[in-house]
Amino acid sequence: MENSCLIISGGDFHKKPEAADYALVIACDRGYTYAKEWGIRPDLIIGDFDSAPPPETEVPVLRYPSEKDDTDTMLAVREALRRGFSRIDIGCALGGRLDHAVANMQAAGYIGSRAQARG
């Protein structure tokens, strides 16, 4: 899909998405581990790498300090919106840490509010 982005977060592992359906794939921290397990090469990796070691890869990495206001997934959402994507799907967003699951639901609301503002 021309204007769609997939963000692979670090929650519970789930069914493999079809990465070919997305123009941009962003892996967040531990989400890069999931991407590798699925055989998906993301276009960008974002994170503070507190839940997985920094990847050794040629994929561009945006590294952030652990002390920050946004989760790694929210940083990926902001990056996708900055790049003009109007459809953003988040995989592996739930399960794991409750605070991150709730934050990812808030990120989904943020995406929706931005889409309404554009539309």
LOZA-107579 format. One record per residue (C-alpha): residue in one letter; x, y, z; residue number from 1. Coordinates in nm, 4 decimals. Each point is the difference from the previous one (the first is absolute). Example, Ala and Ser with C-alpha at 12.3 -4.5 7.8 and 13.67 -1.06 7.14 Angstrom:
% residues 2
<atom aa="A" x="1.2300" y="-0.4500" z="0.7800" i="1"/>
<atom aa="S" x="0.1370" y="0.3440" z="-0.0660" i="2"/>
END
This chain:
% residues 119
<atom aa="M" x="0.0000" y="0.0000" z="0.0000" i="1"/>
<atom aa="E" x="0.1419" y="0.3278" z="-0.1119" i="2"/>
<atom aa="N" x="-0.0626" y="0.2126" z="0.3085" i="3"/>
<atom aa="S" x="0.0078" y="-0.2605" z="0.2762" i="4"/>
<atom aa="C" x="0.2525" y="-0.0638" z="0.2737" i="5"/>
<atom aa="L" x="0.0483" y="-0.3029" z="0.2228" i="6"/>
<atom aa="I" x="0.1511" y="0.0516" z="0.3446" i="7"/>
<atom aa="I" x="0.1218" y="-0.3137" z="0.1753" i="8"/>
<atom aa="S" x="-0.0095" y="0.0687" z="0.3722" i="9"/>
<atom aa="G" x="0.1406" y="-0.2046" z="0.2878" i="10"/>
<atom aa="G" x="-0.3117" y="-0.1477" z="0.1622" i="11"/>
<atom aa="D" x="-0.1140" y="-0.3582" z="-0.0407" i="12"/>
<atom aa="F" x="0.1056" y="-0.1769" z="-0.3182" i="13"/>
<atom aa="H" x="-0.2895" y="-0.0685" z="-0.2367" i="14"/>
<atom aa="K" x="-0.0808" y="-0.1087" z="-0.3539" i="15"/>
<atom aa="K" x="0.2445" y="0.1131" z="-0.2659" i="16"/>
<atom aa="P" x="-0.1193" y="0.3059" z="-0.1912" i="17"/>
<atom aa="E" x="0.0419" y="0.0238" z="-0.3748" i="18"/>
<atom aa="A" x="0.2800" y="0.2554" z="-0.0159" i="19"/>
<atom aa="A" x="-0.0378" y="0.0228" z="-0.3770" i="20"/>
<atom aa="D" x="-0.3344" y="0.1724" z="0.0656" i="21"/>
<atom aa="Y" x="0.1814" y="0.3014" z="0.1503" i="22"/>
<atom aa="A" x="0.2056" y="0.2791" z="-0.1533" i="23"/>
<atom aa="L" x="0.1937" y="0.0453" z="0.3274" i="24"/>
<atom aa="V" x="0.0803" y="-0.2450" z="0.2807" i="25"/>
<atom aa="I" x="0.1330" y="0.1338" z="0.3302" i="26"/>
<atom aa="A" x="0.1203" y="-0.2338" z="0.2747" i="27"/>
<atom aa="C" x="0.0064" y="0.1278" z="0.3583" i="28"/>
<atom aa="D" x="0.2664" y="-0.1317" z="0.2361" i="29"/>
<atom aa="R" x="-0.0954" y="-0.3664" z="0.0641" i="30"/>
<atom aa="G" x="-0.2247" y="0.0203" z="-0.3057" i="31"/>
<atom aa="Y" x="0.3154" y="-0.0358" z="-0.2092" i="32"/>
<atom aa="T" x="0.0460" y="-0.3467" z="0.1517" i="33"/>
<atom aa="Y" x="-0.3520" y="-0.0889" z="-0.1125" i="34"/>
<atom aa="A" x="0.0642" y="0.1389" z="-0.3479" i="35"/>
<atom aa="K" x="0.3102" y="-0.2181" z="-0.0321" i="36"/>
<atom aa="E" x="-0.1930" y="-0.3086" z="0.1134" i="37"/>
<atom aa="W" x="-0.2589" y="0.0714" z="-0.2694" i="38"/>
<atom aa="G" x="0.2640" y="0.0605" z="-0.2659" i="39"/>
<atom aa="I" x="-0.1016" y="0.3663" z="-0.0350" i="40"/>
<atom aa="R" x="0.2675" y="0.2633" z="-0.0621" i="41"/>
<atom aa="P" x="-0.1360" y="0.3263" z="0.1408" i="42"/>
<atom aa="D" x="0.0732" y="0.3310" z="-0.1662" i="43"/>
<atom aa="L" x="0.0743" y="0.1655" z="0.3342" i="44"/>
<atom aa="I" x="0.0649" y="-0.1037" z="0.3599" i="45"/>
<atom aa="I" x="-0.0926" y="0.2301" z="0.2879" i="46"/>
<atom aa="G" x="0.0707" y="-0.0447" z="0.3666" i="47"/>
<atom aa="D" x="0.1926" y="0.0505" z="0.3183" i="48"/>
<atom aa="F" x="0.0977" y="-0.3692" z="-0.0004" i="49"/>
<atom aa="D" x="-0.0922" y="-0.0648" z="0.3590" i="50"/>
<atom aa="S" x="-0.1832" y="-0.3229" z="-0.0901" i="51"/>
<atom aa="A" x="0.2367" y="-0.1283" z="-0.2688" i="52"/>
<atom aa="P" x="0.3602" y="0.0691" z="-0.0946" i="53"/>
<atom aa="P" x="0.0655" y="0.2598" z="-0.2705" i="54"/>
<atom aa="P" x="-0.0121" y="-0.1838" z="-0.3322" i="55"/>
<atom aa="E" x="0.3038" y="-0.0533" z="-0.2156" i="56"/>
<atom aa="T" x="-0.1513" y="0.0698" z="-0.3386" i="57"/>
<atom aa="E" x="0.0187" y="0.2320" z="-0.2955" i="58"/>
<atom aa="V" x="-0.3598" y="0.1060" z="0.0618" i="59"/>
<atom aa="P" x="-0.0129" y="0.3639" z="0.1160" i="60"/>
<atom aa="V" x="-0.0416" y="0.0313" z="0.3771" i="61"/>
<atom aa="L" x="-0.1421" y="0.2949" z="0.1937" i="62"/>
<atom aa="R" x="0.1275" y="-0.0480" z="0.3537" i="63"/>
<atom aa="Y" x="-0.1569" y="0.1868" z="0.2918" i="64"/>
<atom aa="P" x="0.0944" y="0.0277" z="0.3667" i="65"/>
<atom aa="S" x="-0.1933" y="-0.2172" z="0.2478" i="66"/>
<atom aa="E" x="-0.1155" y="0.3139" z="0.1820" i="67"/>
<atom aa="K" x="-0.2578" y="0.1435" z="-0.2395" i="68"/>
<atom aa="D" x="-0.3649" y="0.1013" z="-0.0100" i="69"/>
<atom aa="D" x="-0.1163" y="-0.2391" z="-0.2759" i="70"/>
<atom aa="T" x="0.0171" y="-0.3772" z="-0.0320" i="71"/>
<atom aa="D" x="0.2016" y="-0.1405" z="-0.2884" i="72"/>
<atom aa="T" x="-0.3258" y="-0.0828" z="-0.1768" i="73"/>
<atom aa="M" x="-0.1279" y="0.3562" z="0.0347" i="74"/>
<atom aa="L" x="0.3293" y="0.1275" z="-0.1399" i="75"/>
<atom aa="A" x="-0.0573" y="-0.2300" z="-0.2992" i="76"/>
<atom aa="V" x="-0.3560" y="0.1299" z="-0.0389" i="77"/>
<atom aa="R" x="0.1261" y="0.3578" z="0.0007" i="78"/>
<atom aa="E" x="0.2652" y="-0.0894" z="-0.2595" i="79"/>
<atom aa="A" x="-0.2573" y="-0.1668" z="-0.2268" i="80"/>
<atom aa="L" x="-0.2306" y="0.3014" z="0.0271" i="81"/>
<atom aa="R" x="0.2926" y="0.2344" z="-0.0634" i="82"/>
<atom aa="R" x="0.0671" y="-0.1936" z="-0.3206" i="83"/>
<atom aa="G" x="-0.3624" y="0.0478" z="-0.1080" i="84"/>
<atom aa="F" x="-0.1433" y="-0.3463" z="0.0548" i="85"/>
<atom aa="S" x="-0.3764" y="-0.0017" z="0.0473" i="86"/>
<atom aa="R" x="-0.0457" y="-0.3698" z="0.0803" i="87"/>
<atom aa="I" x="0.2108" y="-0.1316" z="0.2871" i="88"/>
<atom aa="D" x="-0.0417" y="-0.3534" z="0.1348" i="89"/>
<atom aa="I" x="0.1704" y="-0.1055" z="0.3231" i="90"/>
<atom aa="G" x="0.0875" y="-0.3669" z="0.0496" i="91"/>
<atom aa="C" x="0.1076" y="-0.1648" z="0.3277" i="92"/>
<atom aa="A" x="-0.1533" y="0.2954" z="0.1830" i="93"/>
<atom aa="L" x="-0.1812" y="-0.1781" z="0.2824" i="94"/>
<atom aa="G" x="0.0996" y="-0.2379" z="0.2756" i="95"/>
<atom aa="G" x="0.3256" y="0.0215" z="0.1857" i="96"/>
<atom aa="R" x="0.0178" y="0.3125" z="0.2116" i="97"/>
<atom aa="L" x="-0.3393" y="0.1475" z="0.0830" i="98"/>
<atom aa="D" x="0.1321" y="0.3581" z="-0.0117" i="99"/>
<atom aa="H" x="0.1282" y="-0.0525" z="-0.3539" i="100"/>
<atom aa="A" x="-0.3213" y="-0.1728" z="-0.1118" i="101"/>
<atom aa="V" x="-0.2017" y="0.2995" z="0.1245" i="102"/>
<atom aa="A" x="0.2470" y="0.2428" z="-0.1593" i="103"/>
<atom aa="N" x="-0.0350" y="-0.1850" z="-0.3320" i="104"/>
<atom aa="M" x="-0.3794" y="0.0310" z="0.0189" i="105"/>
<atom aa="Q" x="0.0490" y="0.3734" z="0.0592" i="106"/>
<atom aa="A" x="0.2343" y="0.0081" z="-0.3011" i="107"/>
<atom aa="A" x="-0.2793" y="-0.1531" z="-0.2096" i="108"/>
<atom aa="G" x="-0.2309" y="0.2789" z="0.1168" i="109"/>
<atom aa="Y" x="0.2655" y="0.2544" z="-0.0873" i="110"/>
<atom aa="I" x="0.0253" y="-0.1448" z="-0.3513" i="111"/>
<atom aa="G" x="-0.3784" y="0.0226" z="-0.0351" i="112"/>
<atom aa="S" x="-0.0106" y="0.3606" z="0.1163" i="113"/>
<atom aa="R" x="0.2701" y="0.0968" z="-0.2485" i="114"/>
<atom aa="A" x="-0.1826" y="-0.1764" z="-0.2834" i="115"/>
<atom aa="Q" x="-0.3208" y="0.1909" z="0.0825" i="116"/>
<atom aa="A" x="0.1894" y="0.3289" z="0.0102" i="117"/>
<atom aa="R" x="0.1395" y="-0.0669" z="-0.3490" i="118"/>
<atom aa="G" x="-0.3272" y="-0.1250" z="-0.1464" i="119"/>
END
